[in-house]
Each structure stands twice: as structure tokens, then as C-alpha cells.
Amino acid sequence: MRRKEQWAASVAMILAGGMLLLLIGPLDAFSHGFYCDMTAYEEAGELRQYTELADKPFVQIFSPRQKHFRGFEIVMINLPEENSGFLVFSVSDAAGKVISETKVNVEKVVPSTRCPVYVDASLKEGERYTLEIREQGCETVPYLLVAAPVYLTGENIEGDLLIGYVYGEPDFCFAEKALLSAGILLLCAAALDCIRHPKSHRQRKVLTLWGMGLVLTWNFMFNSFGRADVNTSPSKVYRERTAFAHFEEGSETYVTGMIVAQQNQVTLPAYGLGRYMDVSGELKENIWIDNPDINCRNDDAYQNGYSLTEAAVAVEDNPYTRKVCREGGRITFAGGESFSITGTEQDGIWLILRLSSDEILSGARCGSLSLARFAGENGVLFQPGYVEAYRSQYGLQGIVFRHLARLLDYEESVEGLQLLCSVLAAAVFMAIVVLISRRYGFLLAGCFYGTFLLSPWIVNFARNLYWVEFLWFLPMLAGLLGLQFLDRRGSGIISGITAFLLILAKSLCGYEYLSTIMVGMVLFPCAELVSAFVQKDRERSRRLLGLAALLGAGALAGFAVAISLHAMLRGEGDLAAGFSSIWREDVLHRTIGGRLSEFGPEEWESLQASVWQVFVTYFHFDTQILTGVDGYLFPVLAFLPGVLLLRRSKAGQEGISRPELIRDWAFYGLSFAASVSWFVLAKSHSHMHTHMNYVLWYFGFVQICLYLVIRELTWAIRSGQEKRKNEV
């Protein structure tokens, strides 16, 4: 291609990519739907009033509160079956210029139902507009509803028309916009590389890795390569607990609860994690952040927490409401009305508050119950919520993520942080794949990449803010980097320091799976150590042993420092008391050795279960191994590599060198030991958490089993081809 043509193609590609980025990002040009938050006609109750259009037009001043304004929804009454004429809706800007005019044929309007009114102009968020409604040639002029200010939405500036303001929703969420933008940049870079540098192999490698990492990140965020329920199981309860959309959401809300508390300016505990609660209840689902009314009482007697028969409200019975909702105190609603609490009564999970109002209250009148504030008898306002600290760990992830959340819009903070976790997990996995590829070849690297991409368990955990999965595999990456620079002076010490920092960070974020993570860290160095020892390569054995020892020492030191910091926090400055509390309340009921008398009946089954019983449970998958691969094949996948290696050993190492065979045996055995270590050491934890601990098989064991089986099949195919050639 000529130089001028190259420049022209490059400029065209940059312009096209830039335009797409602008449309997806800042311009947010892609939207759909006609969605309205109009106060329901029925909720206006006896406060409904009517306005006639026969005498003069109706005028309302409003301001859109978000992008993608579409129009209005309005309720009309006084419409006979046979009618004719139009209602004309004119929208003017601040200068008085009419920018949109829409006619609605009243003959086609169903009385007392919402009538959609589309606006053709593009209205800007925050700008001031005037809506004028007038009749035109109506045989019978319809009435419109007007209501008190508490029934009107936030867009209303002047006027009391009961009207809904309609918006479209963006086609792409925040994470989709970010990843699609990264994909567009990738395509542009690839096209430019082909145009300008047709023989640039290094750039193509970088772009290939970028694309592979982008695919991982997308799947971690949206599970595009898996089923909606991710893990198939005959048990409906099990499916619900392992479904991708809500996997371990209860644990994640220990983090998101801190973000909500920070947003609401609630006092935070010294621990980094906690269960947030307020008048809406305890935060146990992230959807609660966007829609706190989802937890309100709704039945024959209550609507959105407000009684339909008396001046009373129902709030969830929790430590926060028991503290602030007391007789003699006051409740102030979002609309400004304030009432005394004349009595309280428990009704199952609800706490009923009877109020000093002479009228029955409603959400339409008083606003969302989640926005109500409480005061004591002395009139001093209580905080709008409370955080019950999660004391089983230090909670570093909660501290980090709530500070990062300040950099994001509150509404998008959880999704943004989940995207960050997905990106970091993909980056760590890609680094592991690259290092394995360089050292052991593309087949083993491909097995690791394919497992990271298609394992429903890896995908489940990747974006979770509580589990921060990328921290699980960073130690394995440190072990591979130590091997990569084994012959460099000082590399062992650097590896030990790195192991210390990584295990310290992981332990401060939780002790779960720590034994498996530590064994996974030394998996590759120890496998090569076994091979070097059998070969009697003393120098290499010495270096590998030193690397493994420094990695192990650094890891143990990191764990010791982390648990000491946790103990200081737990013991409120008394280290010994903190260690004692952690041992009694956390260690014994998760591992081996707890006594039944020290725990409640709900813990007894896990305490009495045998290690063998736990191991057998996890050896029989109730889920898929990889997407499309049923779990009943796991025993075959686990045992077959051992049979194949044994066959190779007896066949005189045909097709494989003795050092490689020994190394493969070490890979197989050590990866198995890594997975099983947590089942053994944390027997009680594993017995209780079968909805998540299957992920332990993916710290190398599944990948290496796939590698050994696929490699044997590849050799068999090649051998058959060569045999047929020789026969010919």
C-alpha cells in the first residue's frame, strides 16, 4: 500500500473509531424504551382533583432530571365512548420558543389510564422548559388530574398537574460502555497495525493478549460464555445460590454496605467490612441500593410500608430500628411531615410504629419510607443508618473499595468496582498464561486460559468485591516470576518479599482458601525442584529449594502480620485477647477440633463430619466442570491423568523425557494437594460451603488434568498418522 493510501486509511480508521467512542461514551447516543416513574393514579387517593381545559390552556414548568427525555404520561378522565378532537402538548424552551408540538387524538385514549405523549425534540438535563396543554376541537373536553406537591415528581418546578416524565434507558451499562470502548480501540489498533506495519509481530502479540484479556473481562462481568444459572444442578435451592447474577451477593454486601454507609454519612466501624442496616432493613442484596423500597412491607394491610387502615408504618425489625424506633420519639418523612411515635409492636419480622396523625398516611403523600429520619424524645436526630462490623477478618477490601467509590458516581460505584475486579483478575490470569506459555508451551497455557474463561466457578468469583479473586492467583504469578528470573542475583529475596506482601494483602481481605493459595504459589517451583532433585542437578536444586523456601517464609510472615493486625483490632489493643477470640470464635468452628458444647446446634453437623466425608462430597460435582462439561465426568478427569502417566512410566518414557515425566507427576500430585489442603484443614468450613468451595479444584488441578489428557490424545493422533504414513 502506498504511503498516501496508508495515511488516508489510518485517518479514516481513527475518525470512525473516535466517532464510535464518542457515541458510546460522552454522547451516550444509544438508548431505548419509554419508562416513567409517575405516581400511580390509584395512590393519589382522595386527594385527586380535576382541572378543565375548556376555558384556558394548562401550563406546567419542568426540568428533566436525566438524559434521554422521551415525553410524558398523563391520565385523562371525562372521556365518553364517542368523542373527537385533540389535546395539543407544546414544549417551549427558556426563551419561549416552541421546540416540540404533539397532538393526541382523544378518541383513542382509554379513560383513567396512562396516555403516552412523545416529544420529538431533544431536551437537555437540568434545563428549564414550559409545557402547555390545550384542547383543539374536542366534542367533550377531557379533565386532567392535579394533586398536592407531595404527589409530584422532582422534575416539576411550577404547576400541580399529576404527570409522569418519561425517559429512555441507555442501551449499554457503565461496564459495557467501558469494555466496548476498549474493544473499539483494540480493533482500531489492529487495523492500523495491518495498514502501517504488516510484519510487526510484537505488536500483534500485544494486541492478541489485549483481546484475550478483554474476552476474559467481559465474561467475568456478564457470563456470556455460560448459562444464566451458571452451575446446573437438580436442586433449585443450589441453583439459586450458585447463579451468576447473585452469587455470594450476601458476602459482597459487607463491602457495598460500607459504601452506602459512607454515602449516608453513617459512622463506620474500625473493621473494613460490615452489615449496613437502616429503616429499609439490612443490606443483603445490591439491588437494595437502587431500590430500598424493595424491602418494604407489601400485603393486604400495608403498601410500601404504610398501613392501609391506620396511621402506622411497618419497618424491618433489626438492631437499628429497635434503637431508633421507640415510643415517644419522632419520625420525619421525606415530604417534611413529622409525627410522634405513640406506640410500637412487633409483628413477625416487622416493627409496627403507630403515629400521632389523624389521617391514614401513604407513600405517595409522605415519600419513600427509606428516606424517613428518626429522633429521640429529646429531639436529637439519630444517624440514618448503622453498620454492624464483620469481625471475622480485618476487611482491607472494604477500606480500599469505599475510598475508590468516592471517585465514581454513587449509582455506578458498585458496577465500576466490579469491573475493576474483573479487569485485575483478567490481567493476573493473562500474566500467568504468558509465563506458562514461555516456560511450558502453548498447550498448558491454553488449558489454563480455557479454564479461566469457561470455569463457572472462576467466573462466579471474579467480579465479587468481597472475594477479590485476583488476590488468590497473584501468589501463583509470583512463583512463576521467581522461576522466570531464577538465575538472577537477588531474585529469591525479591520473590520472598513479594510473597510476604501478597499473602499479607490476601489475609487482610480474608483467610479463606489460604492453604490452597500458598501451595499454589510454590506449585511450579516445587514441581521443578522434584525434577531437578531426581536428575541430581545440585546447583539447580539448590536454587529452586531456596526460591521455594523464601516464598514459603514470606507467605508465613505475611499471614502472621495480618493475623496480628486483626488480633489487635479484635482485642481492642490487647493482642493476646484478640488471638484468643479469633481462635475460639473463628478458627475452631471452621477447621478441625471444635467442640459441640462451644457452638450452636446449626454448627454440629459440620463439626462432626469426617474429612473423608467432606472429600467425597467435593469429588462428586453437582455442577458443571467447564461450560458444557457435566460434573459427573470429574472423577474420570481426575483419575485419567494418573493412569496415563503410569502407562508412560511403564512404557519406558516413550514420547517424553524422564525429567518431563517426573515434573508432570509433580504437577499432578502437588496441584491435587493444593486443592485438597483446604478440604482437610478447613473441614468444617468446606462441609458448610458447598455452594462455593468447588472453586478450589481450579487452582491448577483441573488445568493440569486437562493438559495431561489433551497431550496424550494429541500424541495418540500423531502416532496414528505416522503409522499410517509408514504403512503407505
N, C-alpha and C positions, 0 to 999 in steps of 0.2 A: 504494500500500500504506500502511495506517495505521501510525502511529508504533509502537504496541504490537506490531503484527504484524511490523514491521521488526526490532524488538528481539528478539522471540521467534525469528524465523528466523535472525538473526545469532548468538544464543546457541546455537541448535541446530547451526548450521554449525561454530562454534568447538569445541563439545563433540565433535562427530563427527570433525572433523579432529584434535583433540587426542588422542582415543582411538586413532585410526589411527596417529598418530605414536608414541604410547607402545607400541602393539603391535609396530610395525616396529622401533622403536629400543630403548629401555631394556629393555622386557619381552622382546624377541626371541621373540615368541609363535609365529612361523611356522617349522616345521621338518618334516623328513620322514626316512623311512628307518630302518634298523636296522643300524648299522655298528659293527663290532667289530675291535679290534686284538689279539685273543687270540693268544698264541704258538701256532703250528701244532702239532697233535698229533704230527706226524712229527718236529718239531725237538727234542722232549724226549728223543728217542733212548733210550739205555739207562737214563736216569735216571728213567724213568716208574715210578711206584709206585701202588698202589691203596689205597683206603680203602672199608670196607664200612659200610653204613647199617643193617644188621640189628640191631646192638647198641644204638647211640645215634645221635641226630642229629649232623650235621656243622655246625660253626659257623665262620663267616668274618666278620671285621670289615673294612669297607672305607669309602672316602670317594670320591665322584665327583670327577673332575678337570676337568669342564667341564659346560656346560649341556646340557639336553635328554637326560637319562639315560632310557634305554628299558628296560633289563633286563640279561640275562646270556646268554652262550653257554656251554654245558657239554658235555663229552664223557662218555658212559656206555659201559661195557663189561659183559660177563657178562649179555647180553640174549638169551635163546633166541627162536626164531621165534614161539612161542606163549607169551605172558605176559599178566599182568593186574596192575592196581593203579596207584598213582600215586606220584610224588615231589612233595612239597609244599615250595615255596620261600616262606619267610616273611621279610619285611624289617621290622626294628624300628628306631625312631629311638633317639637317645641316651638318652632317658628310659625305654626298654624297651617302648614302646607299639608294637604291631604295626600298621603302616600299609599293608601290602600282603601278600596271600597268593595264590600262583598254584599251580595243580595241573597237572602234566604227566603225561599218560597214557603209561606206559612201553610199552604195546602199539604205539604209533605212532612210537616212537623207533627210528631206524636205528642199530645199534651202531657205535661208533668214528667217528661223525660229530658235527658240532656240532648241538646241540639248542638252539633259541631259547627263552628264558624271558622273557616280558613282565612288567614291573612296572607296575601301574596307577597307583601314587602318583607324585607329583612330588617327586623327590629333589633337594636343593639342592647346588650345587657347594661342595666343601670341608667339608660336614657329615659327621659320623661315623654309620655305620649298621651294623647287625648282620644278616647273612644266616644263616638256619637252614634246613638241608635235612634232611628226614626222609621215610621211606617210609611208605606207607599202603596196606595190603592187597596188597602185591606178592607174587605167587606165587614169582617169583625176584627177589631184591633185586639191583639193578644195583650195579656198582662205579663209583666216581669216581676221577679221576686226581689225585694230589698230586705236587708237584715241589719242587726246591730253589728258594730265593729268587730266584736269577738268572733263572728262567724266569717269574716272576710280574710282573704289570704294576704300575705305580705306584699304582693305586687300593688295592692290598692293604695292610692295616695289621697284622692278625693272621690266622693260618691259612695253610695251604700248598696250598689247592685250586687246581688248574690251571683257571682260569675266565676267561672273557672278559667285560669290562664294555662294554655296548652303549650307543651314543648315536645320536640323530638329528642330522642336519646342518641348519643353518639354510637356509630357502628362499632367502634373499637374502644376497648377499655384502656386504661393507662399502660398496662403491661403489653397489650397487643400493639399499641402505638409505638412503644419503645422497641419492641422486637421486630416489628415490620420495618421501622426506620433502619434498624441495624441490618436487616435483610436487603433493603434497597441500597444501602451503602455498600454491602458486600457485592451485589450484582453490578453496581456501577464500577467498583474497583476491579472486579473480574473482567468486565467488558473493556475497561481501559487497559488492563494488563494485556489482554489479547490484541488490542489495537496498537498499543505502543511498544510492548515487549513480548513478542510472540514466543521467545525462547527463555523467558525468565522463570526458571524452575523454582527458585527460592520464594519468589512472590506467590507462585501458585501453591506452594506448600503452606504458606501462611494463610492464604485465602481458603484453602481446603480445611485447615484446622479451625479457622474462624467459622466456616459453615457448619462443621461438625459440632462445635461448641454451641452455635446458635440453635441447632436442632435439639440438642440436649436441653438447653434452657427453655425452649418453647414447650417441650414435653413435660419438663418439671413444673411449669406453670399451668398447663392446660390438659395434660394427659392425652394428647392427640393420638398416641400410638396404643392406647389401652381402652378398656371398656369403661362405661360410665361408673360402674361399681368397682372397677379395678380388679378386685380379687373375688373370683366367683366361688360361691360356697352354697351348699344346700340350706344353710342356716340363714334366715332373713336377718336375725339379730347380728350375726357375724358379718354379713354383707354390709349392713348399715355402719358397723364400727370400723370397717376397713375401706369404705367408699372414699374415693379420692377427694370429693368436694368438702367433706367434713372430717377427714382423717385426723385424729388427735387434735381436734379443734378445742376440746376442753383444756388440754395442756397448753395449747397456743395462747389461750386467753389469759394465762398467767402473765404473758408478755403484753398482749394488747390491752389488758386491764390497766396496766401501768401507764400506757399511752393515753387511755381515756381519763384516768385519774389526773395525769399531768395536764390534759386539756381542760379539765373541770377545776383545776387548781386545788385538788384534794391533797392533803398531807400524805407523803409517800413514806413507806417503812424503810428501814436500813437495808433490808434484803432487796434484791433486784427484781423479784417476782412476787406476785400477789393476786388474790382473787378480789376483783373490784365488785362492789355492790352499791346500789342506791335504791331509790323508791321503785324503780322498774324491776328490781331483782338482782340476782347475781349474774355477772357476765360470764356465760359459758358457751356462747356462740357468737362468732364475729358479726353475723347479721344483726345482732342486737345493737351494734354501734350505729348502724344506719337507720334502724327502725326499733327504738327502745319500746315502743308500744306493743311490740310482738309478744311481750311477756305479760301484758295487762290481762286482767280477768275479763273474759267474754263468755257469757252464758245467758240463760233466761232472765237472770236477775241483774246482770252487770254488762255494761258496754264500755270497752276501753278503760275499765277500772272504775267507772262511775255507776252508782246504783240507779236502777230504773224506777225504784219505788220509794226511796227516801233520800235525804240529804246525807249521803255517805259515799265513801270511796273504799276500794279494796286495793291494798298493796301487798307485795310478797312478804311473807314473814321471814325475815333474816336478821342477822345481828345489827345491821344499820337501822332498819325500820323499827326494831324493838327499842333502839336507843332514842330515836328522834320522834317517833310517833307515840306520844304519851298524852293522856288526858290532862287538859289544862294548857297544853301547848297550842301553837297556831300553825295553820297551813296557808301558804300564799301561792295562788295559781299563776300561770303564765300570763293570763289576762289582767292580773292586778288585783283580783278579788281575794280577800283574806277572811278566814273563818277560824273560830276556836274549835279545838277537838274536844267534844263533850263526852266522848266515851270510846273505848276500844274493845274489840272482841276477836278472838281467834276463831277462824273457820277453816280448818284443814291447813293448807299451805298459805292461806291468806290472812291478813290482819285487817279487820274492818274498822274504819275510822268514821265515827258519826260526828257530823259538823253542825255548827250553830246557824246554818242557813235555813230560812223559812221556805225555800224553794228547792225542788229537785235539781241537781246540777248535771252537767253533761260535758263531754269533751269538746263539743262544738262551742259551748259557751266559755268554758274555763281554760281550754287549751289542753295540750298533751299532759297527762299526769306525770310523765317523766321529768317535766320542767318545773314541777312544784317544789317549793322550798319550805323548810320547817324551822320553827323557832321554839325555844323553851318557854317556860312560864315567865321568865324574866325578859322575854322579847329578843334575846340574842339568837341570831341565826346559826343553825348548825351548818357544817360543810355539806355540799350537795351529794357527797358520797363517802365511801370508806373503803380502804384496802386492807384485806386480811392477808398478812405476809405468808408466803410459802417458804417454810423454814427448812425444808429438806436439802436445800443447796444454797449456794451464795447468790446465784442469779445474775451472773455477768451479762448474759444476753439481754435481760430486761433493762439493765442500765444502759447498755450500748444502744439498743434499738429505740428506747424512748428519747434519747438525745438525738439520734438520727431522724426521728419522726418530726422533730421541730423544723427540719429543713424541707419537709414535704407538706402539701395541703393535707389537713386533717382527714378529709374524706377519702383521700387516696393513700394515706400513710401505710396502712396495713398491706395493701396490694403492692405498694412501692417497696416495702421491706421484704415481702415475699419474693419479689422479682430480684432483689439484691441477693437473697439467699440462693435463689436458683442460678443466678449468674456465677456466684462464687463456687457453688457445687460443680457447675459445668466446667469452670476454669480448673478446679482441682482435678476433676476426672480427666480432662484433656491432658493436663500435665502428666498424670500417671500413665495415660495411654501412650504419650510420646516417649517417655522414658522407657517403658516396657518395650515399645517398638524398637528403639535403638539398641536395647540390650538383648532382647529375647526374640525379636522378629515380629512380623505383622500379624501372624496367626494368634498369638497370645494377646497382643494388643487389641486385635479385633474382638476377641472373646470378652475382654474387659469392657471395651466400648459398647458392644452389643448388650451386655448385661446391664451396664449403667443406663442404657437407653430403654430397654424393654422389661427390666425387673419392676413389677408393680410395687414392690416394697421400697426400692431405691427411689422411685418416682414419688411414692406417697410421702416420704420423709423430706424430700429435697427442699421444698419451699417453706417448711414449717419453722416458725420463728422460735419455738421452744427448743426443738431438737437440733437446730443448726447443723444439718448433716455434713456440711463441708468440713467441719471440725473433726468428724470421725475419720476422714480419709487423709487429712493433712499429715498425720504421723507416718502413714504408709508412703506418702510422697517424700517425706524427709528421709526415710530409709532408702528409697530409690536414689535420691540425690546423693546420699552418703556413698552408695555404691558407685555412682557415676564419677565421683571425684575421690575415689578410694586412694588412689596413688598420690594425691596431692598432700603436701605437708600441712598439717593443722586441720584437715578436713574432718577428722574424727571429733575433735573438740568442738568445731562449729556444729557438727551434727548433734552432739550431746546437748549443746546449748539450745539448739532449735527444738530438740525433743522436749527439753525442760519447758520452754515457752508454750509449745503446742499442747502438751498434756496439762500444763497449768491452766491454759485457757479452756480446754475441754472440761476439766474437773470443776472449774468455777462456773461452768454452764451446766453441770450435772455429772454424776458419776456413772450413769447408765452405760453399759457395754464397754467399760474401761479396760477390762482384761482382754477382750477381743481386739480392741483398738491397739493396745500395747503389743500383743502378739503379731497383729497385722503390720505394725511398724517394723518389726525385725524379721518379717516373713522372708523377704528376698535376701537380705544379708545372711540369715541363718541357713537358708537353703544352699547358698553358695559356699558357706562355711563347711557344711557337711560334705559337699562335693570336693572341696579343696582338702579337707582332712583325710578323706578316703584316698585321694590321689597322693597324699603325703607331701603336698605342697606347703612346706612350713612357713615360708615368707607370706604367702597369700593367706594361709590360715591365721597367722598372727595378726595381719591387718584386718581381716574380717572379724576375728574374735574381738579385737579392740573396738571396731566400729559397733558391733552388737552390744558390747559391754557399756560403751559410752551412751549409746541410745537408751539402753535399759536404765542406766544410772540417772540419766537426765529425766527420763519419764517418771521414775520413782520419786525423784526430788520434786518434780513439778506437782505430782499428786500430794506429796507431803506438805508442800507450801499451801496448796489450795485448801486442803482439809484443815490446816492450821488456821487460815484466814476464816474459814467457815466456822470453826470451833470458837474463835474469838468472838465472832458475831453471835453465835448461838448461846455462848455462856456470858454474853454481855460484858466481855473483857476478861472473864475467868476461863483460861484455856482448858484446864482440867475438867471443869464443869461442862464446857462445851463438848469436849471429846466424849464424856460420859453420856451426855444427852444424845449425841449422834449415834453412838454405839447402841444404846438401848432402844431408841425410837425409830432409827432408820436402818442400821446395819442388820440387826438380828431378824427383823421381820422380812428382809429382802434376801438374806443369804441362808446359810445353814447354821442351826444352833439355837434358834429362838424357842422359848418355852411357851406352851399354850396358855399358862396362867398369866403371862405378861401381855397377852393380846386378846382382842375381842374374838367372838366366835366366827366372824367373817374371815379371819386370818387362819383359822385352824387347818383347813383343808390344804392350803399351800405349805404350811409348816410341817405337816405330816407326810406330804408327798415325797417319794423317793427320787433320787437323782435319775435312776433308770426310767422311772415313770415319766419324768419330765423330758428326758432324751427321746424316748419313744414317741411322745406327743409331737415333738418338733421334727421327727424323722418322717412323719406322715403328713404331708402338706394338705391343708384344707383349702388351699388357694392355688392359683397358677404359679409356676416357677418363673417363666417369662411369658410375655403376652402371646397367647395362643398355645402354650405348652402346659398341659394339665399337670396338676400337682402329684397325681398318682405315679408319675414317672420319676419322681425324685429319688426313691430308693435305687432304681436302675441307674440313674445318672450318678449317684454317689458311689455305688459299688463297682460299676463297669470299669472306671479308670484303674482301680486296683487290680482287677482281673487282667486288663490289657498290659499293665506294667509288669505283672508277674509273668505273663506269657512272653513278653520281650526279654525279661531277665533269663528265663529258661531257654530262650532261643538263641542265646549267645550274643545278645545285643544287636541283632540284625536290624540294619537301618538306623541305628542310633549309637552314639559313642557311650562308653561306660560312665564318664563324668556327667553327661547329659541325663542318662538314666537315673543315676543317683540323685541328681538335682531334681528331677521330676518326682521321684519318690519323696524327697524332702518337701517339695511344693505341696504335694498331695497330703502328706501327713501333718505338716505344720498348719496349713490352711484349715484342715479339719479340726485340729487342736484349738486354733484361734476361735472358731465358731462355737465349739463345744464348751470352751472355758467358762463362758458366761452362764450357760445352762447349768454347769456344775457349781461354780462359786456363788451365783445368784439364783439358786434353785427356787426359792420361794417367789422371787420377782418373776422368773420365767414361767412358773406354774400359773401365775395370775394373769400375765400379759400376753396371752397367745394371740391377741389381735394385732400385735406389732413385733414381737421378738423373732419372727421368721426372717427378719432382715439380717440377722446375724450370719446366715449362710452366705451372704453376699460380700463378705469381707475377704474374698479371694477363693473360697472353696468352690462355689458354683462356676466361677470363671475358669478355674484350673481344671475342673472336671470336664467342662465343655471343650477346653483346649486339648486335653488328652484324648478325648473321644473323637473330635473332629480331625485331629492329626492322624490318628490311626486309620480313620476312614480315608483320608487323603492318601496315605501310604498304600493302603489296600487298592485304591483305584489306580494309582500309578503303577503298582506292581502288576496288576492285571493288564494294563495297557502294554507294559513292556513285555509281558509274557506272550500276549497276542502278536506283537511285532516279531518276536523271536520265532514263533511258530510259523509265521508267514515267510 
